[in-house]
Amino acid sequence: MTDLLATYRLQLSPDLTFADVRALAPYLRDLGVSHLYLSPTLQARKGSTHGYDVVDPTRVSESLGGEAGLRELGAEPELGLILDIVPNHMGTGDENRWWADRAERERVFDVEPGTDFYRRFFDIDDLAAVRQEREDVFELTHGKTLELLRDGVIDGVRADHPDGLADPAGYCERLRDHGARHVWLEKILHPGEPLRDWPVDGTVGYEFLNDAQAVFVDRGAEEQLTTLWTELSEDPRPFEVVALEAQLEQAAQTFARELDWLQRLAPRFGTEVLAHALAALPVYRTYVEPWSGRVDALDRRDVAAAAMDPELARVLLLEERGFDEFVTRFQQTAPPVTAKGVEDTAFYRYNRLLALNEVGGDPGRFGIGVEALHRANAERAARFPRNLLVSSTHDTKRSGDVRARIGALSQTALRDAWDALARAWVPRAPDATSGFLVLQTLLGAHPVQPLERLDGFLEKALREAKLRTSWVDRDEAYEASVRAWARGLLTDDEFRRDFDPLCDRAVLAGRHAALGQLALRLTSPGVPDVYGGDELEYLALVDPDNRRPVDFDARRTALATAGDGRHPKLELLHAVLGLRRRRPAAFAGAYEPLEAGSGVCAYVRGEGEVLVAVGVAETATGALRLTPGLAGRWRDVMAGTDVQLRDGMQVAGHGPLVLERL
């Protein structure tokens, strides 16, 4: 395997094929990444733009260049491949020969016997769940991927949505036993939830994303921003109450057929009892194993936290047997209820500070301290040192740069101006929820060009909120009124007099925060991932906006002129990836936090080889407290100059500091 230093995520499509990626290889090597992290490459539905609707897992996508094209890409020197695979579901329809054949459908797919009901991927009717717990189905759906692994074409895989499987732990073990030595899971962990001890390299990194953003949010702003939201929205409820309401709605409405299926398996429990239990789980799911009898202490904790019907709790914890299929299917149903209720509903309803409304995050958690970030990094270093570290993905609600700007509204220097802007303009919006959404989006992504991008985002956000319009029951007049209000603000002289000064300050503060978060991502325990295009300032909203074509010519030009100070993100990325290549052992080694004063996150990697100091507060006053042996000559990786490091040295007041021991 090529040494795993950093990955670069590419969204393949008929407009970005294996041949196109090969043409990008020299640029990506020069940038400093070691691996390309590719979206699904197996044969998807005709016309697919994303690859997650696989219809033939035994073939590589012809529209992307076929198996020959993938093998040629895998032969590129100094660039390994990691493939995104989709074990949970496949696309339905006649293109899928296993779906078209009734006998094969019942063997391969999770179909209720004697009915036309089947387990879906979330609420998408044309994506049907696959029975990966069967060895023959696993071999059918993974044979080609495992062949590519054996042949050295690819180095590892990222498994999409493992929580939908009947046996996630067993699935991970089966991958390992079949030769997949490097596996990452698209597993959403709630803040504080540990990844189970499965044979994987870790997750795709949403927990790091949220911690890295949260440490830049000033917790001192919580009362003011909560008061602002509460008064203008006239909704004093905390996020967890808003989220529970949304999850109950999704369980009872969107997933009514899944509830009915569960109720048929355990008639003693009514659908209302089941809906509450699914919605109230504090995590995506539990991992009880009816076939082995295993019930983890974490499972007991999470079931207890849901305060569900005691008899149901006993069944789910295997204290009363005879409901094995029900227990398994309940656990498979919980993740879509949470995902659709929290991420795809509540995240668009509770708009106090949108920087916190991100996949795997908790908008009710208003920032964290440096100590909490150190604890999370130390746990990653000990348990999953190859965990991916991300800022933006194809599924994030906003790119890292947009979140950084919005998060800066919590700073003392900006929060009063934000308070004034919101109080002046939210009451003029069609409603308060859309008012907060529009104003923060304009600040975070300005300038949004063309404006059709803004229109598309608002349509999706309003329909996901499901308050006055939805995908099922559209209120096009309401949607048009929000779009018109948002567009009108941009040409309203009064608004621009209020908006422009605050926006200018948010842009500067956001760039500083984004650069600091990038330094943390590049040097914390784990493997940094760069989402396609994010090496330059990247202002993207939720998909499909974040899946727009990337201007790689502009990025090649920027890399060729690196060092002139015009592209600080790319220059920091390039410099630190070079450091990771020079000192791989340091980044695979120890993580030692350092005391550095108020508002500074500082630590040492390896055996005193790399030192990092990042100001995470606007008024950071950092003075390093060195452990024995650290004083002496170092090199500033960004500036290329020598530094005489001494105890008490001031490290705040400028950009992130990354030092290499001489």
C-alpha positions in Angstrom: 0.0 0.0 0.0 1.2 3.5 -0.8 1.9 5.3 2.5 -1.3 6.9 3.6 -0.6 10.6 4.1 -3.7 12.4 2.9 -6.7 11.7 0.7 -8.4 13.8 -2.0 -12.1 13.2 -2.5 -13.4 13.3 -6.1 -17.0 13.0 -7.1 -16.9 11.0 -10.3 -19.6 11.4 -13.0 -19.8 11.1 -16.8 -18.2 14.6 -16.7 -15.3 13.4 -14.5 -14.2 10.0 -15.6 -11.2 7.8 -14.8 -9.4 9.3 -17.8 -10.1 12.8 -16.5 -8.8 11.9 -13.1 -5.6 10.5 -14.6 -5.0 13.9 -16.2 -5.3 15.4 -12.7 -2.8 13.0 -11.2 0.3 15.3 -11.7 -1.4 18.2 -9.9 -2.6 16.0 -7.1 0.8 14.5 -6.6 2.3 18.0 -6.5 -0.3 19.1 -4.0 1.0 16.4 -1.7 -1.9 13.9 -1.4 -1.1 10.2 -1.3 -4.5 8.7 -2.2 -7.5 9.5 -4.3 -10.8 8.9 -2.5 -13.3 8.1 -5.2 -17.1 8.1 -5.1 -18.8 4.8 -6.1 -17.4 3.3 -9.3 -19.5 0.2 -9.8 -22.2 0.1 -12.4 -25.0 2.5 -11.4 -28.3 3.3 -12.9 -28.2 4.9 -16.4 -27.7 8.6 -16.2 -26.6 8.5 -12.5 -24.6 11.6 -11.5 -23.4 10.2 -8.2 -23.0 6.4 -8.3 -24.9 5.5 -5.1 -27.7 3.8 -7.1 -25.7 0.8 -8.1 -27.6 -1.7 -10.3 -24.8 -4.2 -11.1 -22.1 -4.6 -8.4 -20.2 -7.1 -10.5 -19.0 -4.5 -13.1 -17.1 -1.2 -13.0 -19.1 1.7 -14.4 -18.9 1.9 -18.2 -19.8 5.6 -18.2 -16.8 6.3 -16.0 -14.4 4.4 -18.2 -14.9 0.7 -17.3 -12.7 -1.7 -15.5 -9.7 -1.0 -17.8 -9.9 2.7 -17.0 -10.0 2.1 -13.3 -7.1 -0.3 -13.5 -5.1 2.3 -15.5 -5.9 4.9 -12.8 -4.8 2.4 -10.1 -1.4 2.0 -11.8 -0.6 5.7 -11.4 2.6 6.0 -9.5 2.5 7.5 -5.9 -1.3 7.8 -5.9 -3.3 5.0 -4.2 -7.0 4.6 -4.5 -9.7 4.3 -1.9 -13.2 3.4 -3.3 -16.6 4.4 -1.8 -18.7 1.3 -1.8 -22.5 1.0 -1.1 -23.3 -2.2 0.9 -26.6 -1.2 2.2 -28.7 -0.8 -0.9 -29.0 -1.0 -4.7 -31.1 0.7 -7.3 -34.4 -1.0 -8.2 -35.9 -1.5 -11.7 -35.3 -3.6 -14.8 -31.7 -2.5 -15.0 -31.0 -4.5 -11.9 -31.3 -8.2 -12.9 -31.5 -9.3 -9.3 -34.4 -7.0 -8.6 -36.2 -7.9 -11.9 -36.2 -11.6 -11.0 -38.7 -12.4 -8.3 -36.7 -15.3 -6.8 -33.5 -13.3 -6.9 -35.2 -10.3 -5.4 -36.2 -12.2 -2.3 -32.7 -13.7 -2.0 -30.7 -10.5 -2.4 -33.0 -7.8 -1.1 -34.6 -7.3 2.3 -38.2 -8.0 1.2 -41.1 -8.9 3.6 -42.2 -12.4 2.6 -45.5 -12.6 0.7 -45.8 -8.8 0.2 -44.5 -6.0 -2.0 -43.1 -4.1 1.0 -39.2 -3.9 1.2 -36.8 -2.0 3.3 -35.7 1.2 1.6 -32.7 3.4 1.8 -34.2 6.1 4.1 -37.4 7.1 2.3 -36.2 6.6 -1.3 -38.5 4.1 -2.9 -36.1 3.2 -5.8 -33.2 2.2 -3.5 -33.8 -1.1 -1.9 -31.9 -2.5 1.0 -29.6 -5.5 0.5 -29.2 -8.6 2.8 -25.5 -8.4 3.5 -25.8 -10.8 6.4 -26.0 -13.6 3.8 -22.6 -14.9 2.7 -23.7 -15.4 -0.9 -25.1 -11.9 -1.1 -21.9 -10.5 0.3 -19.9 -12.3 -2.2 -22.2 -11.2 -5.1 -22.0 -7.5 -4.1 -18.4 -7.4 -3.1 -16.7 -9.8 -5.4 -15.4 -7.2 -7.9 -14.3 -4.8 -5.1 -12.4 -7.6 -3.4 -10.8 -8.6 -6.7 -9.6 -5.0 -7.1 -8.1 -5.2 -3.6 -6.4 -8.5 -4.2 -4.9 -7.2 -7.4 -3.6 -4.1 -5.7 -5.7 -1.7 -7.9 -7.2 -0.2 -4.8 -5.8 0.1 -1.2 -9.0 0.4 0.8 -12.7 1.2 0.9 -15.2 3.6 2.5 -18.4 1.7 3.3 -21.6 3.8 2.9 -24.2 3.8 5.7 -23.2 0.6 7.6 -25.9 1.4 10.2 -28.5 0.1 7.8 -27.1 -3.4 7.9 -28.4 -6.2 10.1 -25.0 -6.8 11.5 -22.5 -3.9 11.1 -19.9 -5.6 13.2 -20.1 -8.9 11.3 -19.9 -7.0 8.0 -16.7 -5.3 9.1 -15.3 -8.6 10.2 -16.2 -10.2 6.9 -14.5 -7.4 5.0 -11.4 -7.9 7.0 -11.5 -11.7 6.6 -11.7 -11.3 2.8 -8.6 -9.1 2.7 -9.9 -5.6 3.1 -7.2 -4.2 5.5 -8.2 -0.6 5.3 -11.9 0.3 5.8 -13.5 3.5 6.8 -17.2 3.7 7.7 -19.6 6.5 6.9 -20.9 6.2 10.4 -22.4 9.2 12.1 -21.4 9.4 15.8 -23.3 11.7 18.1 -21.0 14.0 20.2 -19.4 11.9 22.9 -20.5 8.6 21.3 -17.5 6.2 20.7 -17.1 4.1 17.6 -17.4 0.5 18.5 -14.3 -1.8 18.6 -14.7 -3.0 15.0 -11.8 -4.0 12.7 -11.8 -0.7 10.7 -9.5 2.3 10.4 -12.2 4.6 11.7 -15.0 6.8 10.3 -15.0 9.4 7.5 -14.5 12.1 10.1 -17.7 14.0 10.8 -17.0 14.0 14.6 -13.7 15.8 13.9 -15.4 18.3 11.6 -17.9 19.3 14.3 -15.3 19.5 17.1 -12.9 21.6 14.9 -15.7 24.0 14.2 -17.1 24.1 17.7 -13.7 25.0 19.3 -13.8 28.3 17.2 -17.3 29.2 18.4 -17.3 31.6 21.4 -19.3 30.0 24.1 -19.8 33.4 25.7 -22.2 34.3 22.9 -24.7 31.5 23.7 -27.0 33.5 25.9 -27.2 36.5 23.5 -27.7 34.4 20.3 -30.2 32.1 22.1 -32.2 35.2 23.2 -32.1 36.6 19.7 -33.4 33.3 18.2 -36.0 32.8 20.9 -37.5 36.3 20.7 -37.6 36.5 16.9 -38.8 33.0 16.3 -41.1 33.0 19.3 -40.0 29.5 20.0 -38.2 29.0 23.3 -37.7 25.3 23.0 -34.1 23.9 23.1 -32.8 22.0 20.1 -33.4 18.5 21.6 -37.1 19.2 21.9 -37.3 20.5 18.3 -35.3 17.4 17.1 -37.5 14.9 19.0 -40.7 16.5 17.5 -39.2 16.1 14.0 -38.1 12.5 14.6 -41.6 11.6 15.9 -43.1 13.2 12.7 -40.7 11.2 10.5 -41.3 7.9 12.3 -45.1 8.2 12.2 -45.4 9.7 8.7 -42.4 9.1 6.4 -41.6 5.7 7.9 -45.2 4.6 8.6 -44.8 1.5 6.4 -41.6 0.5 8.4 -43.6 1.0 11.6 -46.3 -1.3 10.3 -43.7 -3.9 9.5 -42.3 -3.7 13.0 -45.8 -3.9 14.5 -46.5 -7.1 12.5 -43.4 -8.7 14.0 -44.4 -7.6 17.5 -48.1 -7.0 17.7 -48.1 -6.3 21.4 -46.4 -2.9 20.7 -48.5 -0.2 19.1 -47.1 2.0 16.4 -47.1 5.1 18.8 -45.0 3.2 21.3 -42.6 2.1 18.5 -42.4 5.6 17.0 -41.5 7.2 20.3 -38.8 4.6 21.0 -37.2 5.1 17.5 -37.3 8.8 17.9 -36.0 9.0 21.4 -32.8 7.0 21.0 -29.9 9.4 21.7 -27.8 7.8 19.0 -28.4 6.5 15.5 -28.9 2.9 16.7 -27.9 0.2 19.1 -25.9 -2.9 18.2 -27.5 -5.7 20.1 -26.9 -9.1 18.5 -29.9 -11.5 18.9 -27.9 -14.3 17.2 -25.1 -14.2 19.8 -26.9 -12.8 22.7 -24.5 -9.9 23.0 -25.7 -6.7 24.6 -23.1 -4.0 25.2 -23.1 -1.6 28.2 -23.5 1.2 25.6 -26.7 -0.4 24.3 -28.1 -0.5 27.8 -27.2 3.1 28.4 -28.8 4.3 25.1 -32.0 2.3 25.6 -32.4 3.6 29.1 -31.8 7.2 27.9 -34.7 6.8 25.4 -37.2 6.3 28.3 -39.2 4.0 26.2 -41.9 1.5 27.2 -40.3 -0.8 29.8 -41.6 -4.0 28.1 -40.2 -2.8 24.7 -36.8 -2.0 26.4 -36.7 -5.5 27.8 -37.3 -7.0 24.3 -34.6 -4.7 22.7 -32.1 -5.7 25.3 -32.8 -9.4 24.9 -34.1 -9.7 28.4 -37.2 -11.3 26.9 -36.5 -13.6 23.9 -38.5 -14.6 20.9 -38.3 -11.4 19.0 -35.0 -11.7 17.2 -36.1 -10.4 13.8 -38.0 -7.6 15.4 -34.9 -6.5 17.4 -32.7 -6.5 14.3 -35.2 -4.6 12.2 -35.9 -2.1 14.9 -32.1 -1.3 15.0 -32.1 -0.9 11.2 -35.1 1.4 11.2 -33.7 3.8 13.9 -31.0 5.4 11.7 -33.2 6.7 8.9 -35.6 8.1 11.5 -32.8 10.0 13.1 -31.2 11.1 9.9 -34.4 12.3 8.3 -35.7 13.8 11.6 -32.6 15.5 12.8 -30.3 16.2 9.8 -33.0 16.6 7.2 -35.6 18.4 9.2 -34.6 19.8 12.6 -31.4 21.2 11.2 -33.5 23.4 8.9 -35.9 24.4 11.7 -33.6 25.4 14.5 -31.5 28.3 13.0 -29.9 29.8 16.0 -26.3 29.5 14.6 -26.1 27.5 11.4 -22.4 26.7 11.8 -23.5 24.1 14.3 -26.1 22.5 12.1 -23.9 19.9 10.4 -24.0 16.2 9.8 -23.0 14.4 13.1 -23.3 17.7 15.0 -25.5 18.9 17.8 -26.8 22.5 17.3 -27.7 22.5 21.0 -24.0 22.2 21.9 -22.8 25.8 21.7 -19.0 25.4 21.2 -16.4 23.4 23.1 -13.2 24.2 24.9 -9.6 23.4 23.9 -9.5 20.7 26.5 -12.4 18.8 24.9 -10.7 18.9 21.5 -7.5 17.5 23.1 -9.5 14.7 24.7 -11.1 13.8 21.4 -7.7 13.9 19.6 -6.1 11.7 22.2 -8.8 9.1 21.9 -8.5 9.1 18.2 -4.7 8.7 18.5 -5.2 5.7 20.8 -8.0 3.9 19.1 -8.3 5.0 15.4 -5.1 6.8 14.3 -6.1 6.5 10.6 -9.6 8.0 11.1 -10.3 10.4 8.2 -10.4 14.1 9.1 -12.7 16.3 7.0 -14.1 19.8 6.7 -16.3 19.4 3.7 -17.9 16.4 2.0 -20.5 15.7 -0.7 -23.0 15.4 2.2 -22.2 18.4 4.3 -24.9 21.1 4.7 -22.3 23.8 4.2 -18.6 23.8 3.2 -16.0 24.4 5.9 -15.4 28.0 4.7 -19.1 28.9 4.9 -19.4 27.4 8.4 -16.3 29.3 9.5 -17.8 32.6 8.5 -21.1 31.9 10.2 -19.4 30.6 13.3 -17.5 33.9 13.5 -20.8 35.6 14.3 -20.3 34.3 17.9 -17.3 36.5 18.3 -17.5 39.6 20.6 -16.5 41.9 17.7 -19.4 40.6 15.5 -22.2 39.4 17.6 -23.8 42.8 18.4 -23.8 43.7 14.7 -25.4 40.4 13.9 -27.9 40.9 16.6 -28.8 44.3 15.1 -29.0 43.0 11.5 -31.3 40.1 12.5 -33.6 42.3 14.6 -33.9 44.8 11.8 -34.4 42.3 8.9 -35.8 39.0 10.2 -39.2 40.6 10.9 -39.4 41.6 7.3 -39.0 38.0 6.1 -41.9 35.8 5.2 -41.3 34.1 8.5 -38.5 34.0 11.2 -37.2 30.6 10.3 -36.5 31.5 6.7 -35.3 35.0 7.8 -32.5 33.5 10.0 -31.7 31.0 7.2 -31.4 33.6 4.5 -29.3 36.1 6.4 -26.8 33.6 7.7 -26.6 32.0 4.3 -25.9 35.3 2.6 -23.2 36.1 5.2 -21.6 32.6 4.9 -21.6 32.2 1.1 -21.4 35.8 -0.2 -21.3 36.3 -3.1 -23.6 33.5 -4.2 -23.3 33.5 -8.0 -25.2 32.8 -10.0 -28.3 33.5 -8.0 -29.9 30.2 -9.1 -27.5 28.5 -6.6 -29.2 30.5 -3.8 -32.7 29.6 -5.3 -31.8 25.9 -5.3 -30.5 26.0 -1.8 -33.6 27.8 -0.4 -35.9 25.4 -2.2 -34.2 22.4 -0.6 -33.9 24.0 2.9 -37.5 25.1 3.1 -38.8 21.7 1.9 -36.6 19.8 4.3 -37.8 22.0 7.2 -41.4 20.8 6.4 -43.0 23.7 8.2 -44.9 25.5 5.4 -43.8 23.5 2.4 -42.3 20.1 1.8 -41.3 17.7 -1.0 -44.6 16.0 -0.7 -46.9 19.0 -0.1 -45.3 22.0 -1.9 -46.4 25.6 -1.2 -44.9 27.2 -4.3 -46.2 30.6 -3.4 -44.5 30.6 -0.1 -41.2 29.3 -1.6 -41.4 32.1 -4.2 -41.9 34.7 -1.5 -38.7 33.6 0.3 -36.7 33.5 -2.9 -37.9 36.9 -3.9 -37.1 38.3 -0.4 -33.6 36.9 -0.5 -32.9 38.2 -3.9 -34.4 41.5 -3.1 -32.1 42.0 -0.2 -29.0 42.0 -2.4 -30.3 45.0 -4.3 -31.8 46.9 -1.4 -29.6 49.9 -0.5 -30.8 50.0 3.1 -30.0 46.4 3.6 -26.6 46.6 2.0 -25.7 49.5 4.4 -26.4 47.2 7.3 -25.1 44.0 5.7 -21.9 44.9 3.9 -19.8 46.0 6.9 -20.8 42.9 8.9 -20.2 40.7 5.9 -16.7 42.1 5.4 -15.8 41.4 9.0 -17.3 37.9 8.9 -15.3 37.1 5.7 -12.0 38.1 7.4 -12.8 36.4 10.7 -14.0 33.3 8.8 -10.9 33.1 6.7 -8.8 33.2 9.9 -10.9 30.5 11.5 -10.9 28.3 8.3 -7.1 28.5 8.2 -6.9 27.4 11.8 -9.3 24.6 11.3 -7.2 23.5 8.3 -4.1 23.4 10.4 -5.9 21.2 13.0 -7.1 18.9 10.2 -3.6 18.5 8.8 -1.8 17.8 12.0 -4.3 16.1 14.4 -4.3 12.3 14.8 -5.8 10.9 11.7 -5.6 11.2 7.9 -6.6 14.6 6.5 -9.0 14.5 3.5 -9.4 17.3 1.0 -12.8 17.5 -0.7 -12.5 18.3 -4.4 -11.9 22.0 -4.8 -11.5 22.8 -1.1 -7.8 23.7 -1.4 -8.9 27.2 -2.4 -11.6 29.2 -0.7 -14.7 27.0 -1.2 -18.1 28.5 -0.6 -20.6 25.7 -1.2 -24.0 24.9 0.2 -25.8 21.6 0.5 -25.9 19.2 -2.4 -26.2 19.5 -5.3 -24.3 22.9 -4.9 -21.3 21.1 -3.3 -21.1 18.8 -6.3 -20.5 21.5 -8.9 -17.7 20.9 -11.3 -14.3 22.1 -9.9 -12.1 24.6 -11.8 -8.9 22.6 -11.6 -7.1 25.0 -14.0 -7.4 27.7 -11.4 -6.0 25.3 -8.8 -3.1 24.3 -10.9 -2.2 27.9 -11.5 -2.5 28.7 -7.8 -0.2 25.8 -6.9 2.3 26.9 -9.5 2.5 30.3 -7.8 2.4 29.0 -4.2 4.4 31.3 -1.9 3.1 34.6 -3.1 0.6 34.8 -0.2 -2.5 35.0 -2.4 -3.9 31.6 -1.6 -3.2 30.9 2.1 -5.3 27.8 2.3 -3.5 26.1 -0.5 -0.1 27.2 0.7 -0.7 25.9 4.2 -2.1 22.6 2.7 0.9 22.2 0.4 3.5 23.0 3.1 2.1 20.7 5.7 1.4 17.8 3.3 5.1 18.1 2.4 5.9 17.9 6.1 3.7 14.8 6.5 5.6 13.2 3.7 9.0 14.1 5.3 8.0 13.0 8.8 5.3 10.3 8.5 6.4 8.7 11.8 5.6 12.0 13.6 2.0 12.0 12.5 1.6 8.3 13.2 3.0 8.8 16.6 2.3 10.5 19.9 -0.1 13.4 20.5 1.0 15.6 23.4 -1.1 18.7 24.4 0.8 21.8 25.5 -0.3 24.6 27.7 -0.4 27.8 25.7 -2.7 30.3 27.5 -6.2 31.4 26.8 -7.7 30.6 23.4 -4.8 28.7 21.9 -4.8 25.0 21.0 -1.2 23.7 21.0 0.3 20.2 20.8 3.4 18.2 19.8 3.3 15.3 17.4 5.7 12.3 17.5 8.8 12.4 19.6 9.1 16.2 19.7 9.3 16.4 15.9 6.4 18.7 15.1 4.8 21.5 17.2 1.4 23.1 16.3 -0.2 26.2 17.9 -3.6 27.5 16.6 -5.4 30.5 18.0 -9.0 29.5 18.3 -10.4 32.6 20.0 -10.5 36.2 18.6 -8.5 37.5 21.7 -6.1 34.5 22.0 -3.2 35.3 24.3 -0.9 32.4 24.0 2.4 31.7 25.8 3.8 28.3 25.2 4.7 26.2 28.3 7.3 23.8 26.9 7.9 20.3 28.2 11.6 19.3 28.7 13.6 19.0 25.5 11.4 21.2 23.2 13.4 24.4 23.5 15.8 25.0 20.6 15.9 25.5 16.9 12.8 24.8 14.8 11.7 25.7 11.3 8.4 27.5 10.6 6.9 25.3 7.9 4.8 28.1 6.3 7.4 30.9 6.4 10.4 28.7 5.7 12.3 30.5 8.4 14.2 29.3 11.5 12.6 29.9 14.9 14.4 29.8 18.3 11.7 28.2 20.5 11.8 29.0 24.2 9.5 28.6 27.2 6.9 31.4 27.4 7.1 32.3 23.7 4.1 34.2 22.4 2.2 32.3 19.8 -1.1 34.2 19.3 -1.9 37.2 17.2 -1.1 35.6 13.8 -2.1 32.6 11.7 -1.6 29.0 12.7 2.0 28.0 13.6 3.4 24.7 12.4 7.0 24.1 13.4 9.4 21.3 12.4 12.3 20.3 14.6 15.7 20.9 13.2 
